[in-house]
């Protein structure tokens, strides 16, 4: 394919991106060429493409993807042409101390699809062998493209002591990670699961994901939490009011795990700070989704969940569009277009 081109959305600078025909990647001996089947929009793509930019430009964004292998490098083993794979977006160095400990998400010298190297808002991607994760038979390629947000939600919950009978609250529950967090919480034994989402029109999605109680937030949360509070709170909204609320509704020695990535300064109210101090609430971060052996059990468990049908995904897809619609859709999402999971597929 050395002379072939493909359609891609190319980011030149924050807010400056366009459709262009670019060369199909030439693979290295330890890489495979993957034809994208579907690529989802991550919440981090919006600030990256609209306001913050990537680590270098020009670049093709998009990192939540799955596809079929169309060409294998001479050193690639254990995979075959036409195989469906999902692609963990982080490429660890495997050499630094965190990598040696199996904490690949904390890698000190990593590469990353869509922000440090070309990603999947296009047709073909060159993927190192270590990032080729075989998808079980029967799993839809679109579901496989959702493995990243499903794994992120599971990795976050695994930072906590969630168990049977737990009371769990999820903020920003109407987005894909929040919807997967609701499902994982129920699958892990939670019985009282609160879904917090500003947009009431998303409430049916929350209910389908397993939320037993729904709220748009505000002072109502104090009443819902009650004197005992929630055992586990998963914060996915990345907005200051949601971060404050997530901390405030946690119970005694409860755990709040922060998954959402804020784009502004974060402050806690004095009331909230006093609460988590006095109640010995444990606040913890959760970054990416990886463990040993790379990419880790959150990824394999998510694929198993899709294969068995225990993990639902179709209901959360609000937009499924051709890849040529990436520029228009990113601008519309930046302007506040209501959506949950937006997916793009190459044409032809």
C-alpha positions in Angstrom: 0.0 0.0 0.0 3.0 2.3 -0.3 1.4 4.5 -2.9 -2.1 4.4 -1.5 -3.8 7.2 0.4 -6.6 7.3 2.9 -9.1 9.9 4.2 -8.2 11.3 7.6 -9.1 14.2 9.9 -5.8 16.0 10.5 -5.3 18.3 13.5 -2.9 21.2 12.6 -3.4 23.3 15.7 -6.1 23.7 18.4 -9.4 24.3 16.6 -7.8 23.8 13.2 -8.5 20.4 11.7 -9.7 19.2 8.3 -10.3 16.2 6.1 -7.3 15.3 4.0 -5.9 12.5 1.9 -2.8 11.2 3.6 -0.5 8.2 2.8 -1.5 4.8 4.2 1.1 4.0 6.9 4.1 1.8 6.1 4.5 -0.8 8.9 7.7 -1.7 10.7 8.7 -5.4 11.1 7.1 -5.5 14.6 3.8 -3.8 13.5 0.6 -4.8 11.9 -1.5 -2.6 9.6 -5.1 -2.5 11.0 -8.1 -1.3 9.0 -10.2 0.6 11.4 -13.7 -0.9 11.9 -14.9 1.8 14.4 -13.4 4.6 16.4 -15.2 6.3 19.3 -14.9 9.9 20.5 -13.3 10.1 24.0 -14.2 13.2 26.1 -10.4 14.0 26.0 -10.6 14.4 22.2 -12.7 17.5 22.5 -10.2 19.8 24.4 -7.3 18.2 22.5 -8.8 19.1 19.1 -10.6 22.3 20.0 -8.6 24.1 22.6 -5.5 22.4 24.0 -3.8 20.7 21.0 -1.8 17.5 21.0 1.9 16.9 21.8 2.8 17.7 18.2 1.1 18.7 15.0 0.0 17.7 12.4 -1.5 14.6 13.9 -4.5 12.3 13.4 -6.5 12.0 16.7 -8.8 9.2 17.8 -7.7 6.4 20.2 -10.8 4.3 21.0 -10.7 1.8 18.1 -10.9 -1.7 16.9 -10.3 -3.1 13.4 -9.1 -6.0 11.3 -5.5 -6.8 10.5 -4.7 -6.4 6.8 -0.9 -6.8 6.8 1.6 -8.3 9.2 5.2 -7.2 9.8 7.8 -9.9 9.4 8.4 -10.1 13.2 4.8 -10.3 14.3 3.7 -13.6 15.8 0.5 -15.0 17.2 -1.8 -12.9 14.9 -3.2 -13.4 11.4 -4.6 -11.4 8.5 -8.4 -10.6 8.9 -8.2 -11.1 12.7 -10.4 -8.6 14.6 -8.3 -6.8 17.3 -9.0 -4.0 19.7 -6.1 -1.6 20.3 -5.1 -0.3 23.8 -4.0 3.3 23.1 -1.1 3.5 25.4 2.3 2.2 24.2 4.5 1.7 27.3 8.2 1.8 27.2 8.4 -1.4 29.4 11.7 -0.1 30.8 10.8 2.4 33.5 10.1 1.6 37.2 6.3 1.8 36.9 6.4 -0.5 33.8 8.6 -3.0 35.6 6.0 -3.1 38.4 3.2 -3.6 35.9 1.7 -0.1 36.3 1.8 0.7 32.6 -0.6 3.6 32.9 2.1 5.4 35.0 4.8 4.8 32.3 7.4 7.6 32.3 8.2 7.4 28.6 5.1 6.2 26.8 3.6 6.8 23.4 -0.1 7.2 22.8 -2.4 6.8 19.7 -4.2 10.0 18.8 -2.1 12.4 20.9 1.6 11.4 20.5 1.3 9.4 17.3 -1.3 9.1 14.6 -4.6 7.6 15.7 -7.8 6.2 14.2 -9.9 9.1 12.8 -9.0 7.5 9.5 -8.9 4.1 7.7 -5.6 2.4 8.5 -3.3 2.5 11.6 0.1 1.0 12.1 -0.1 -0.9 15.5 2.8 -2.5 17.4 2.4 -6.2 18.1 2.1 -5.5 21.9 -1.0 -3.5 21.3 -2.9 -6.1 19.2 -5.5 -7.6 21.5 -7.5 -10.4 19.9 -11.2 -10.0 20.1 -13.2 -13.1 21.1 -15.4 -14.7 18.5 -18.9 -13.2 18.3 -18.0 -9.8 19.6 -19.2 -7.0 17.3 -16.4 -4.8 16.0 -18.2 -1.7 17.3 -18.4 -3.3 20.8 -14.7 -4.0 20.5 -14.1 -0.3 19.9 -15.7 0.4 23.3 -13.2 -1.7 25.2 -11.2 1.3 26.3 -14.0 3.1 28.2 -15.3 -0.1 29.6 -11.9 -1.0 30.9 -11.3 2.5 32.3 -14.5 2.2 34.4 -13.6 -1.3 35.7 -10.0 -0.2 36.5 -11.4 2.7 38.5 -13.8 0.5 40.5 -11.0 -1.9 41.2 -9.2 0.8 43.1 -11.9 0.6 45.7 -13.2 -2.0 48.1 -16.6 -2.4 46.4 -18.4 -5.6 47.2 -21.8 -7.2 47.5 -24.4 -4.9 49.0 -22.3 -1.7 48.5 -24.0 1.6 48.0 -22.4 3.2 44.9 -22.9 6.6 43.3 -21.6 7.6 39.8 -21.4 11.2 38.7 -21.4 12.1 35.0 -23.2 8.8 34.7 -24.7 9.5 31.2 -21.3 9.3 29.4 -19.9 6.0 28.2 -17.5 5.6 31.2 -20.3 6.4 33.6 -22.6 4.0 32.0 -20.0 1.2 32.1 -19.3 2.2 35.7 -23.0 1.7 36.6 -23.0 -1.7 34.9 -19.7 -2.9 36.6 -21.0 -1.7 40.0 -24.1 -3.9 39.6 -22.0 -6.8 38.3 -19.7 -6.5 41.3 -22.6 -6.7 43.8 -23.7 -3.2 44.4 -27.4 -3.0 45.2 -28.1 0.7 45.7 -26.6 2.5 42.7 -27.2 6.2 42.2 -26.7 7.7 38.7 -26.1 11.4 38.7 -26.5 13.2 35.4 -27.4 16.8 34.6 -29.4 15.9 31.4 -32.6 14.2 32.4 -33.1 13.0 28.8 -30.3 10.6 29.6 -32.0 9.0 32.5 -33.4 6.0 30.4 -29.7 5.2 29.6 -28.8 5.2 33.3 -31.7 2.9 34.1 -30.7 0.5 31.4 -27.2 0.5 32.8 -28.5 -0.5 36.2 -29.0 2.7 38.2 -31.6 2.2 40.9 -31.8 5.9 41.7 -31.5 8.9 39.5 -30.6 12.5 40.2 -29.5 15.7 38.5 -27.5 16.6 41.5 -27.7 19.6 43.8 -28.9 19.6 47.4 -31.0 16.5 46.7 -27.8 14.5 46.9 -27.4 15.1 50.6 -30.9 13.6 51.2 -30.2 10.6 48.9 -26.8 9.9 50.6 -28.5 9.9 54.1 -26.5 9.8 57.3 -24.4 6.9 56.2 -23.4 8.2 52.8 -22.2 6.1 49.9 -19.5 3.4 50.2 -18.0 4.1 46.8 -18.4 7.2 44.6 -17.1 7.2 41.0 -16.5 10.6 39.6 -16.7 10.7 35.8 -18.0 14.2 35.1 -14.8 16.2 35.6 -16.8 19.3 36.4 -16.0 21.2 39.7 -19.6 20.9 41.1 -19.6 17.2 40.4 -16.2 16.7 42.0 -17.3 18.6 45.1 -20.6 16.6 45.3 -18.8 13.3 44.8 -16.6 14.0 47.8 -19.4 15.3 50.0 -21.8 12.3 49.6 -19.1 9.7 50.6 -19.7 8.0 53.9 -17.4 7.2 56.8 -14.1 5.8 55.5 -15.7 5.6 52.0 -13.8 5.8 48.8 -14.1 8.3 46.0 -12.3 7.4 42.8 -11.7 10.2 40.2 -11.8 9.2 36.6 -12.9 12.4 34.8 -10.2 14.7 33.5 -10.9 18.4 34.4 -9.9 21.2 32.1 -10.1 24.0 34.8 -8.8 24.5 38.3 -10.5 22.3 40.9 -11.5 23.6 44.3 -13.5 22.0 47.1 -15.9 23.9 49.3 -15.0 24.3 53.0 -18.0 22.2 53.9 -16.9 19.4 51.6 -13.3 19.6 52.8 -14.3 19.3 56.4 -16.6 16.4 55.5 -13.9 14.2 53.9 -11.4 15.2 56.6 -13.6 14.3 59.5 -15.1 11.2 57.9 -11.7 9.9 56.8 -12.9 9.6 53.2 -10.2 8.3 50.9 -9.8 10.2 47.7 -8.0 8.4 44.9 -7.1 8.9 41.2 -7.5 6.3 38.5 -5.5 6.8 35.3 -6.2 4.8 32.2 -6.9 1.1 32.6 -3.7 -1.0 32.4 -2.1 -3.8 34.4 0.1 -6.8 33.9 0.3 -8.6 31.6 -0.3 -5.6 29.3 -2.9 -4.4 28.6 -4.3 -6.1 31.7 -7.3 -7.8 33.1 -9.6 -4.8 32.8 -9.3 -5.2 29.1 -9.8 -8.9 28.9 -12.7 -8.8 31.4 -14.4 -6.1 29.3 -14.0 -8.3 26.2 -15.4 -11.3 28.1 -18.3 -9.1 29.3 -19.1 -8.2 25.7 -18.8 -11.8 24.5 -21.0 -13.2 27.3 -23.6 -10.4 26.9 -23.2 -9.4 30.6 -21.9 -6.1 29.5 -24.3 -4.1 27.4 -23.2 -1.5 24.9 -25.6 -0.9 22.0 -28.0 1.3 24.1 -25.4 3.9 24.8 -24.5 4.7 21.1 -26.3 7.9 20.1 -24.4 8.6 16.9 -22.9 6.3 14.4 -21.4 8.2 11.4 -19.0 7.8 8.5 -15.4 8.9 9.2 -15.9 11.9 6.9 -18.2 13.4 9.6 -15.5 13.7 12.2 -14.7 17.5 11.8 -18.4 18.5 11.8 -19.3 16.3 14.7 -16.3 17.4 16.9 -17.3 21.0 16.4 -20.9 20.2 17.3 -20.0 18.3 20.4 -17.8 21.2 21.5 -20.8 23.4 21.1 -22.8 21.1 23.5 -24.5 18.7 21.2 -26.3 16.1 23.4 -24.7 12.7 23.0 -23.5 9.7 24.8 -21.3 7.5 22.6 -20.3 8.8 19.2 -18.7 6.4 16.8 -17.2 6.8 13.4 -16.6 4.1 10.7 -14.5 4.3 7.5 -16.5 4.4 4.3 -16.2 1.8 1.6 
